[in-house]
Amino acid sequence: MASASTREAREKYELKQRAVKFYDKNGVPKKMEEILNSMFYDNPDDVYGHLVRIYFNCTGRMKRLNHFIRSAKLINLKSLTLTSYRAYM
């Protein structure tokens, strides 16, 4: 039994180490610190809505969504489906 728990502990440690490398490689801790510091000073009423707005602005998805909405207005909206939206994104 002791060896199984030791193996599980080692696997968990290795998984954590891989996660740390992944996040560091992609600059996640630095970006999260910037976002949280900004949010503290902005003091929004809706912190989760604020995080969503920051996320969409950072990734450029909001620009694609706005473009999609503008394009959808030019076509027959009755033919617009969630599937076509997902294909666009």
C-alpha positions in Angstrom: 0.0 0.0 0.0 2.8 2.4 0.8 4.3 2.1 -2.6 0.9 2.9 -4.3 0.5 6.0 -2.3 4.1 7.0 -3.0 3.5 6.5 -6.7 0.3 8.6 -6.6 2.1 11.3 -4.7 5.0 11.3 -7.3 2.5 11.4 -10.2 0.6 14.3 -8.6 3.9 16.2 -8.1 5.0 15.6 -11.7 1.6 16.7 -12.9 1.9 19.9 -10.9 5.4 20.5 -12.3 4.1 20.1 -15.9 1.3 22.6 -15.1 3.8 25.1 -13.7 6.0 24.8 -16.8 2.9 25.1 -19.1 1.6 28.3 -17.4 5.0 29.9 -17.1 5.8 29.2 -20.8 2.5 30.9 -21.8 3.0 33.9 -19.5 -0.2 33.1 -17.5 1.0 34.1 -14.0 2.2 37.5 -15.2 -1.0 38.2 -17.2 -3.2 37.1 -14.3 -1.3 39.4 -11.9 -1.9 42.3 -14.3 -5.6 41.5 -14.7 -6.1 41.2 -10.9 -4.2 44.4 -10.2 -6.2 46.2 -12.8 -9.4 44.9 -11.4 -8.5 46.0 -7.9 -8.0 49.6 -9.0 -11.0 49.6 -11.3 -13.2 48.3 -8.4 -16.0 47.0 -10.7 -19.4 46.1 -9.2 -19.4 42.8 -11.2 -15.9 41.3 -10.9 -16.8 38.2 -13.0 -18.3 40.3 -15.7 -15.1 42.4 -15.6 -13.0 39.3 -16.0 -15.1 38.2 -19.0 -14.7 41.6 -20.7 -11.0 41.5 -20.1 -10.8 37.9 -21.4 -12.7 38.7 -24.6 -10.6 41.9 -25.2 -7.3 40.0 -24.7 -8.1 37.1 -27.0 -9.7 39.1 -29.8 -12.8 36.9 -29.7 -15.0 39.9 -29.1 -13.8 41.4 -32.4 -14.7 38.2 -34.2 -18.0 38.0 -32.4 -18.8 41.6 -33.4 -17.8 40.9 -37.0 -20.0 37.9 -37.0 -23.0 39.8 -35.6 -22.5 42.6 -38.2 -22.3 39.9 -40.9 -25.4 38.1 -39.6 -27.4 41.3 -39.9 -26.7 41.3 -43.6 -28.1 37.9 -44.1 -31.5 36.4 -43.3 -31.5 35.9 -39.6 -34.0 33.1 -39.8 -31.3 30.9 -41.2 -28.8 31.8 -38.5 -28.2 28.9 -36.1 -26.0 28.1 -33.2 -24.2 25.6 -35.4 -23.3 28.3 -37.9 -22.1 30.5 -35.1 -19.8 27.7 -33.7 -18.4 27.1 -37.2 -17.6 30.8 -37.4 -15.8 30.8 -34.1 
